[in-house]
Amino acid sequence: MQELRKTVCNRDCPDACSIVATVEDGRVVRLGGDPDHPITRGFLCHRTSRFLETQYSPERLTTPLLRKGGELVPVSWDEALDTAAERLLEIRRASGPAAIFHYRSGGSLGILTGIADAFFARFGPVTVKRGDICSGAGDAAQLADFGEEDSHDLADLKNARHILLWGKNVFTSSPHTLPVLREAKARGAELVLIDPVHHKTASLCAAFYQPRPGGDFALAMAVARVLFDEGWLDPRAAEYCDHLDELRALARRRSVAAWCGEADVPEAAALDLARRLADRPAAILVGWGMGRRTSGGAIVRALDALAAVSGNLGIPGGGVSFYFKRRGAFDLSSFQGDLPPPRTVCEPLFGQEVLGMSAPPIRAVWVTAGNPVTMLPDSRAVAEALATRELVVVADSFLTDTARLAHLVLPTRTLLEADDVLGAYGHHYLGVATPVVPPPDGVKSDLEIMQALARRVGLGDALDGSARDWKRRVVEPKLAPLGVTLEALERGPVRNPLAAKVLFEDRKFPTASGRVNLITEGPEEREDPDARELPLLLMALSTDKSQSSQWARPPQGPAVVTVHPDAAGGVADGAVCRIVSRVGAMTVRLRHDPAQRRDVALIPKGGHLHDGRCANALIRARTTDIGEGGALYEERVRIEPIEQPDPQS
């Protein structure tokens, strides 16, 4: 007998899809998209549609593992939790809570993963992370410019005349935006892609501009210069924008030709983009990749400024969308403590900061919903930092690169077993994750783990309550007064009633002055001494085959690196070679693509270190200009052939 059960995907993706699971004899036999969900519309991405291979993988962990004699061996939950409690208490007693570092990432975006924050806030407070490896620069940019970080309703794109997809690959990273874009096109909107990487999104677009990597700021200034020179500003811009004269002076430091030369695009590109912005309404969809540069914050602020001065803020069909405020509907106060953390670790600098901290040193690391060895730059330093701690605890469903270094691994639920509540960072709909099947024997939720640990370390019933109790605690304080209860969410998706359909419609902004805070200075110009020896910029990009380091199917063989044929250094298409950076080297298979620029090398992100596929092993740990994001796209590399043995020797 088959039964259809619904849940919401909790993985690190903007779409937060509603899943319809077909369950037969207690086992999920098919996954599909919910046709009744206004965003999911009946289809799932490649990654999630194949999740059953992960769900029922023989490599899934179903018992705690404790390191004994150098090996991870199965133990009971009582032994695992008793060991964790004993070691945490001893480290806190001897060195204080600052010697414990709780690292939580986005492997699950369920709101209740914050229960681990609640535990460590009460047990300590302990050391926590700061910054954001993915979005730190963009977050800081929009907060600096607008005092808020959110977007128009996704469906408002259908009101646009022009949609600028600036560094955004919707086919891979936001597939459920595609139907909205196609509907906007059917209503007459024109799409433009601006991206140093050629990808399938170009097929939707009336124009495609391919600036040099990091050339987006220069291109934005060229567009701004055209807007100022042609008088294509919103006549009211001075009423709601601070520093308009300073932005004009910044744009006029160079000619349009000089700015476009720096961006490596034709002058016609700047004229075309300015014309489109002036032909309101025009929306800018900002991809996250641009923020992953040392000038990432300046780039996003420049795009914010273009939307502001062209009059595309606060109008239907306009806006500059970087992020949807996925946590905004929820009350997170239950996860917070009374005292601030004693210190923080910058997420992109995880390895070097954990290794370098003293008075006290970091003695213990607890990892929730993350795989920092794979997903953070300078992977080997991250691995060394973990391998040299006295206690590393990882909660995960699989033996990841990070879990392999742990002293204790605690098996957790998958997305099909999650009992949680979610927002999305690609739209405004809220949903409830309900287990479509129970977890295997021996697997616990983060909530169950932290409640059991709390009782062992003297926190008593501080975290007590069922998953449903906790969902009600986070949902109803803000939403119940607006008529949205937990029961309403359990019946189906609800649009966040706190989110405006058109952001800043009154042209009032929660900044200090109540006006847009326009950018006034460009990024610092820097020499690039490695350019001659290492001619290519490495870009580790999202792939439809994995969600971060969670692959739909384990990849086989060397990682594939894509370059323009002229950048291959004589290495044939399909040949095995080496890619070399200042900090590492990797054996890869080369793929030629004449549509790519000659100065980039593209590799899938999320490859595992223990498989020799981890791009972050080649990338130094550096931060963005603001927001302490990861400057992940600044690493230079070269392609080297692998010398073949002489068959005559």
C-alpha positions in Angstrom: 0.0 0.0 0.0 1.5 3.3 -1.1 1.0 6.6 0.8 2.0 10.1 -0.2 3.6 12.2 2.5 4.9 15.8 2.3 7.9 17.5 3.8 10.2 20.5 3.0 13.8 20.2 1.9 16.2 21.6 4.5 19.4 21.6 2.5 21.5 24.7 1.8 19.6 25.9 -1.3 17.4 29.0 -1.8 14.4 27.1 -3.0 13.4 25.1 0.1 11.2 22.8 -2.0 8.1 21.0 -0.9 8.7 17.3 -1.4 6.1 14.6 -2.1 7.4 11.3 -0.9 5.8 8.0 -1.9 6.1 5.6 1.0 5.6 1.9 0.7 6.0 -0.6 3.6 7.9 2.0 5.6 10.3 2.9 2.9 10.4 5.9 0.6 10.3 4.6 -3.0 9.9 7.8 -5.0 10.4 11.6 -4.5 8.7 14.3 -6.5 8.0 18.0 -6.3 4.8 19.2 -4.7 2.5 20.5 -7.5 0.5 22.5 -4.9 3.5 24.5 -3.7 3.6 28.0 -5.4 7.4 27.8 -5.8 8.1 24.1 -6.2 5.4 23.7 -8.9 5.8 19.9 -9.1 9.4 19.4 -9.8 12.6 18.9 -7.9 16.3 19.7 -8.7 18.6 16.9 -9.9 20.2 16.7 -6.5 17.1 16.1 -4.4 15.3 14.0 -7.0 18.1 11.5 -6.5 18.3 11.7 -2.7 17.0 8.2 -2.1 20.5 6.9 -3.1 21.8 9.0 -0.2 18.9 8.1 2.2 19.5 4.4 1.8 23.2 4.5 1.2 25.1 1.6 3.0 27.6 4.2 4.1 25.0 6.0 6.3 25.9 6.2 10.0 23.4 4.6 12.3 25.4 4.3 15.5 27.7 6.7 17.4 31.5 6.3 16.7 34.1 6.9 19.3 37.8 7.1 18.7 39.6 4.4 20.6 43.2 3.4 19.9 43.3 5.7 16.9 40.2 4.2 15.3 36.5 5.2 15.2 34.5 2.3 16.7 30.8 1.9 17.3 29.6 2.6 20.8 26.2 3.0 22.5 24.5 6.4 22.8 25.0 6.4 26.6 28.8 5.9 26.2 28.9 8.6 23.5 27.0 11.2 25.4 28.7 10.4 28.7 32.1 10.8 27.0 31.1 14.1 25.4 29.7 15.5 28.7 32.7 14.4 30.8 35.2 15.9 28.3 33.2 19.2 27.9 32.9 19.6 31.6 36.5 19.0 32.3 37.6 21.4 29.6 35.3 24.1 30.9 36.5 23.6 34.4 40.2 23.7 33.5 40.2 26.3 30.8 36.9 28.1 30.8 34.1 27.9 28.1 36.2 30.0 25.6 38.3 26.9 25.1 35.3 25.2 23.4 34.4 26.3 19.9 30.9 25.5 18.5 30.8 25.7 14.7 27.4 25.6 13.1 27.1 25.9 9.3 24.2 25.5 6.8 24.2 21.7 6.1 20.6 21.9 7.4 18.7 25.2 7.2 16.0 24.0 9.6 15.4 26.6 12.3 15.6 24.0 15.1 19.3 23.3 14.3 19.6 26.4 16.5 19.0 24.1 19.5 22.8 23.5 19.5 23.3 27.3 19.8 20.9 27.2 22.8 22.9 24.5 24.4 26.3 26.1 24.1 24.9 29.6 25.1 23.8 28.1 28.3 26.7 25.8 28.9 29.2 28.7 28.2 28.8 30.9 26.4 31.5 29.4 24.3 33.5 30.5 21.3 31.4 30.8 18.1 32.0 31.7 14.5 31.6 35.2 12.9 31.3 36.2 9.3 29.8 34.0 6.6 31.9 32.0 4.1 29.2 32.3 1.4 27.4 35.6 1.8 29.3 37.7 4.3 30.2 40.5 1.8 26.8 40.7 0.2 25.1 40.6 3.6 27.2 43.5 4.9 26.8 45.4 1.7 23.0 45.4 1.7 22.8 46.2 5.4 25.2 49.1 4.9 23.3 50.5 1.9 19.7 49.8 2.9 19.7 48.9 6.6 17.9 45.8 5.6 18.5 42.7 3.6 15.5 41.2 1.8 13.8 41.1 -1.7 10.6 41.8 -3.5 8.2 38.9 -3.7 9.6 36.4 -6.3 6.5 36.7 -8.5 7.1 40.5 -8.7 9.7 39.7 -11.4 6.7 39.4 -13.7 6.3 43.1 -13.5 9.8 43.9 -14.7 10.7 45.2 -18.2 14.3 44.2 -17.7 15.9 41.6 -15.4 19.7 41.7 -15.0 21.0 38.4 -13.9 24.3 39.7 -12.5 26.6 36.7 -11.7 23.6 34.3 -11.3 23.3 30.8 -12.7 19.6 30.1 -12.1 19.7 26.7 -13.7 22.1 25.3 -11.1 21.6 27.5 -8.1 17.9 28.7 -8.2 16.0 26.3 -10.5 12.6 27.3 -9.2 13.2 30.8 -10.2 13.2 29.6 -13.8 9.4 29.4 -14.3 9.0 32.9 -13.0 11.7 34.2 -15.4 10.0 32.4 -18.3 6.7 33.9 -17.3 8.3 37.4 -17.1 9.7 36.8 -20.6 6.3 35.8 -21.9 5.0 39.1 -20.6 7.7 41.0 -22.5 10.6 41.3 -20.1 14.1 41.0 -21.5 16.8 39.2 -19.5 20.5 40.0 -19.5 23.3 37.8 -18.1 26.5 39.4 -16.8 28.9 36.7 -15.7 32.6 35.8 -16.4 31.4 32.2 -16.7 29.4 31.1 -19.7 26.5 28.8 -18.5 23.1 27.7 -19.6 21.4 30.8 -18.2 22.7 32.7 -21.3 20.2 30.7 -23.3 17.3 32.6 -21.7 18.8 36.0 -22.2 18.7 38.7 -24.9 22.2 39.7 -24.1 25.2 38.2 -22.4 28.3 40.1 -21.2 31.3 38.3 -19.9 33.5 40.6 -17.8 36.9 39.6 -16.4 36.6 37.9 -13.0 36.2 40.7 -10.5 35.5 43.2 -13.2 32.0 43.8 -12.0 32.7 46.9 -10.0 34.4 48.6 -13.0 31.4 47.6 -15.2 29.0 48.9 -12.6 30.9 52.2 -12.5 30.8 52.4 -16.3 27.0 52.0 -16.1 26.8 54.6 -13.4 28.8 57.0 -15.5 26.4 56.6 -18.4 23.4 57.1 -16.1 24.9 60.4 -14.8 26.2 61.6 -18.2 22.9 60.9 -20.0 20.7 62.3 -17.2 19.0 58.9 -16.8 18.7 59.2 -13.0 15.5 59.1 -11.1 14.7 62.8 -10.7 13.8 62.1 -7.1 17.0 60.2 -6.3 18.5 63.0 -4.2 15.4 62.8 -1.9 16.1 59.3 -0.8 19.8 58.8 -1.4 22.7 60.0 0.6 26.1 60.7 -1.0 24.7 61.1 -4.6 27.4 63.7 -5.4 30.1 61.4 -4.1 28.9 58.5 -6.2 28.8 60.8 -9.2 32.4 61.8 -8.5 33.5 58.2 -8.1 31.9 57.2 -11.4 33.5 60.1 -13.2 37.0 59.3 -12.0 37.4 57.4 -15.3 35.8 57.5 -18.7 33.2 54.9 -19.7 35.9 53.5 -22.1 38.4 53.2 -19.2 36.0 51.5 -16.9 34.9 49.1 -19.6 38.5 48.4 -20.4 39.2 47.4 -16.8 36.1 45.2 -16.9 37.1 43.8 -20.3 33.7 44.4 -21.9 32.8 46.6 -24.9 31.5 50.1 -24.2 28.2 49.1 -25.7 27.7 46.9 -22.7 27.6 49.8 -20.3 25.3 51.8 -22.5 22.9 48.8 -22.9 22.8 48.1 -19.2 22.3 51.8 -18.3 19.5 52.1 -20.9 17.7 49.1 -19.5 18.0 50.4 -15.9 16.6 53.7 -17.1 13.7 51.9 -18.8 12.0 51.2 -15.6 11.1 48.9 -14.0 14.3 46.9 -14.0 15.3 44.2 -11.5 18.8 43.1 -10.6 19.3 39.6 -9.3 22.7 39.4 -7.6 24.6 36.1 -7.6 26.6 35.2 -4.6 29.8 34.5 -6.5 30.7 38.2 -6.9 30.8 38.6 -3.2 33.5 35.9 -2.9 36.3 38.3 -3.8 38.4 40.7 -1.8 36.3 43.5 -3.4 33.0 41.5 -3.0 31.3 44.1 -0.7 32.2 47.0 -3.0 30.8 45.1 -6.0 27.4 44.4 -4.4 27.2 48.0 -3.1 27.8 49.2 -6.6 24.9 47.2 -7.9 22.8 48.5 -5.0 23.7 52.0 -6.1 22.7 51.4 -9.7 19.2 50.2 -8.6 18.9 53.2 -6.3 19.9 56.1 -8.5 18.1 54.7 -11.6 14.8 54.7 -9.6 14.3 51.0 -9.4 13.9 50.7 -5.6 10.5 50.6 -4.1 8.6 50.0 -7.4 6.9 46.9 -8.7 9.2 45.0 -11.0 12.3 46.6 -9.6 14.7 46.0 -6.7 18.1 44.5 -6.2 17.8 41.0 -4.8 20.6 39.3 -3.0 18.8 37.4 -0.3 15.3 36.6 1.1 15.1 37.0 4.8 14.5 33.3 5.7 14.7 33.7 9.4 12.7 36.9 9.6 9.4 35.3 10.5 10.7 33.3 13.4 11.4 34.2 17.1 15.0 32.9 17.7 15.3 34.3 21.3 15.0 30.8 22.8 18.3 29.9 21.1 20.1 32.9 22.5 21.9 33.3 25.9 22.1 36.1 28.4 25.8 36.8 27.7 27.7 37.4 24.5 30.3 34.8 23.4 33.7 35.4 24.9 35.4 35.4 21.5 34.8 34.4 17.9 36.5 32.6 15.0 36.3 34.2 11.6 34.7 31.4 9.4 36.9 31.8 6.3 40.0 31.8 8.6 38.9 28.8 10.6 42.1 26.9 10.3 44.6 29.6 11.1 42.6 31.2 13.8 41.9 27.9 15.7 45.5 26.9 15.4 46.6 30.4 16.6 44.3 31.0 19.5 45.7 31.1 23.0 44.8 32.1 26.6 43.1 29.7 26.4 43.7 27.7 23.2 40.8 26.0 21.6 40.7 22.5 23.1 37.4 21.3 21.8 35.4 21.8 18.6 31.7 20.8 18.2 30.5 20.8 14.6 26.8 21.1 13.8 25.4 20.9 10.2 28.8 21.5 8.6 31.8 20.0 6.9 34.4 22.7 7.3 37.4 20.6 6.0 35.7 20.4 2.6 33.9 23.7 2.4 36.3 26.2 3.9 39.4 27.5 2.2 42.9 26.2 3.1 41.4 22.8 3.8 44.6 21.3 5.1 44.9 24.0 7.7 41.3 23.3 8.8 42.1 19.6 8.9 45.3 20.3 11.0 43.3 22.5 13.4 40.8 19.7 14.0 43.4 16.9 14.1 45.3 18.7 16.9 42.4 19.4 19.2 41.7 17.3 22.3 38.1 16.8 21.5 36.2 17.1 18.2 32.6 16.1 18.0 30.7 16.0 14.7 27.0 15.5 14.3 26.4 14.1 10.7 24.8 11.3 8.8 28.0 10.3 7.0 31.7 10.0 7.6 32.6 13.3 5.9 36.1 14.8 5.6 35.4 16.5 8.9 33.9 13.5 10.7 37.0 11.4 9.8 39.0 13.7 12.1 36.6 13.5 15.0 36.9 11.8 18.3 33.2 11.4 18.4 30.7 11.2 15.6 26.9 11.3 16.4 24.5 10.1 13.6 21.8 12.5 12.8 18.6 12.6 10.7 18.4 13.3 7.0 16.0 15.7 5.3 13.4 13.0 4.9 13.4 12.4 8.7 13.6 16.1 9.8 11.0 17.5 12.2 11.5 21.2 11.8 10.3 24.5 10.4 11.9 26.5 7.5 12.0 29.7 5.7 13.8 30.1 2.3 16.4 32.5 1.0 15.0 32.3 -2.5 11.4 33.2 -1.8 9.1 34.2 1.0 7.2 31.0 1.7 7.4 29.2 5.1 7.0 25.5 5.6 7.1 22.6 8.0 9.4 19.6 7.6 7.6 16.5 8.8 9.3 13.1 8.9 8.0 11.0 6.0 9.7 8.0 7.5 11.2 7.5 11.0 15.0 7.6 11.3 16.8 4.3 11.5 17.3 2.8 15.0 20.4 4.5 16.5 19.9 7.9 14.8 18.9 11.0 16.8 17.9 14.5 15.9 20.0 17.5 17.0 17.2 18.3 19.5 17.4 14.8 21.0 21.2 15.0 21.2 21.3 18.3 22.9 18.5 17.5 25.4 20.3 14.4 26.4 23.6 16.2 26.7 22.0 19.1 28.7 20.8 16.7 31.4 24.3 15.2 31.7 26.1 18.6 32.1 23.7 20.0 34.7 21.5 22.1 32.5 18.5 20.0 33.6 15.3 20.7 31.6 16.5 23.9 30.0 16.0 22.5 26.5 13.0 20.3 27.2 10.1 20.0 24.9 9.1 18.0 21.9 10.0 19.1 18.4 6.5 20.4 18.0 6.8 22.4 21.2 10.0 24.0 19.8 8.4 24.7 16.5 5.5 26.5 18.2 8.0 28.5 20.2 9.7 29.9 17.1 6.7 30.2 14.9 3.9 31.8 17.0 5.4 34.9 18.8 5.7 36.8 15.5 3.2 35.0 13.3 0.2 34.1 15.4 -0.8 37.8 15.8 -1.0 37.9 12.0 -3.2 34.7 11.9 -0.4 32.2 11.1 -0.2 29.4 13.6 1.9 26.2 13.5 -1.3 24.3 12.5 -1.6 26.6 9.5 1.9 25.9 8.4 1.3 22.2 8.9 -1.6 22.4 6.4 0.6 23.8 3.7 3.0 26.6 2.7 2.2 30.2 3.9 3.8 33.3 2.5 5.6 35.2 5.3 3.1 38.0 6.2 5.9 40.1 7.5 7.6 40.3 4.1 6.6 43.2 1.8 5.7 42.3 -1.7 7.6 45.4 -2.9 10.5 46.2 -0.7 11.0 49.9 0.4 7.7 50.9 -1.4 7.6 54.1 0.7 11.3 54.9 -0.1 12.1 54.8 3.6 15.1 52.8 4.7 16.1 51.6 8.2 19.5 53.3 7.9 20.7 55.9 10.3 19.4 58.7 8.0 16.4 56.9 6.7 17.9 57.1 3.2 20.0 54.9 0.9 23.7 55.0 1.9 25.4 55.1 -1.5 28.9 53.8 -1.9 31.5 56.6 -2.1 34.8 54.8 -2.6 35.9 52.0 -4.8 37.9 48.9 -3.8 41.6 49.3 -3.1 43.6 48.6 -6.2 46.0 45.8 -5.7 48.9 44.4 -7.7 48.6 40.8 -8.8 52.2 39.5 -8.8 51.2 35.9 -9.5 49.4 36.6 -12.8 52.4 35.7 -15.1 53.3 32.5 -13.4 49.7 31.5 -12.5 47.6 32.9 -15.4 44.2 31.4 -14.5 41.8 32.4 -11.7 40.2 29.3 -10.1 36.5 29.4 -9.6 34.9 26.5 -7.6 31.3 26.6 -8.8 28.0 25.1 -7.7 27.1 22.0 -9.6 23.7 20.3 -10.2 25.4 17.1 -9.0 25.8 18.1 -5.4 24.5 20.3 -2.7 27.7 21.8 -1.3 29.7 18.6 -0.3 26.6 16.4 -0.4 26.8 14.6 -3.8 23.8 13.0 -5.4 26.1 10.2 -6.4 29.8 9.8 -5.4 31.9 11.1 -8.3 34.4 8.8 -9.8 37.9 9.6 -11.0 39.7 13.0 -10.9 37.8 16.3 -10.6 37.0 17.9 -14.0 38.5 21.4 -14.6 37.1 23.4 -17.5 39.2 25.9 -19.4 39.2 27.7 -22.7 41.3 25.6 -25.2 43.8 28.5 -25.5 44.4 28.3 -21.7 45.1 24.6 -21.7 48.8 24.9 -22.1 48.8 22.2 -24.7 47.0 19.7 -22.6 44.4 17.9 -24.7 40.7 17.9 -24.1 39.9 15.0 -21.7 43.5 14.5 -20.6 44.6 14.0 -17.0 46.9 16.8 -15.8 47.7 18.8 -12.7 46.3 22.1 -11.5 48.8 24.0 -9.3 48.3 27.0 -7.0 50.6 28.7 -4.4 49.3 26.3 -1.7 48.7 23.0 -3.4 48.3 20.8 -6.5 45.7 18.4 -7.7 45.4 15.8 -10.4 42.4 16.6 -12.6 40.9 15.8 -15.9 40.8 18.8 -18.3 37.8 19.8 -20.3 38.0 22.3 -23.1 35.2 24.9 -23.5 35.6 27.6 -26.1 32.7 29.6 -24.6 34.7 30.3 -21.4 37.2 33.2 -20.9 40.8 32.5 -21.3 41.7 33.6 -17.7 39.5 31.2 -15.7 39.7 27.6 -14.6 36.3 26.2 -13.4 36.0 23.3 -11.0 33.0 21.9 -9.1 32.8 22.9 -5.5 32.2 20.4 -2.7 34.7 17.8 -3.8 36.0 15.7 -0.9 39.6 16.1 0.4 40.0 12.3 1.1 39.2 11.7 -2.6 41.7 14.2 -3.9 38.9 16.4 -5.4 38.7 19.3 -2.9 39.1 22.7 -4.6 39.6 24.3 -1.2 42.9 22.5 -0.8 44.2 24.9 -3.5 42.7 28.1 -2.1 44.3 30.3 0.6 42.1 31.6 3.4 41.4 35.3 2.8 38.5 37.5 3.7 36.3 40.0 1.7 36.5 43.7 2.1 33.5 43.8 4.4 31.4 41.2 6.2 34.2 38.7 6.7 33.1 36.5 3.8 35.5 34.1 2.0 37.5 35.6 -0.9 37.3 32.2 -2.6 37.7 33.3 -6.2 41.0 35.1 -5.9 43.3 32.1 -6.2 45.5 31.9 -9.2 46.5 28.5 -10.8 48.2 27.0 -13.8 47.7 23.8 -15.8 50.6 21.4 -16.0 50.9 18.3 -18.0 51.7 15.1 -16.2 54.9 13.6 -17.6 54.2 10.2 -19.1 56.9 7.5 -18.7 58.9 6.8 -21.8 57.7 3.4 -23.1 61.2 2.8 -24.5 63.0 3.3 -21.2 
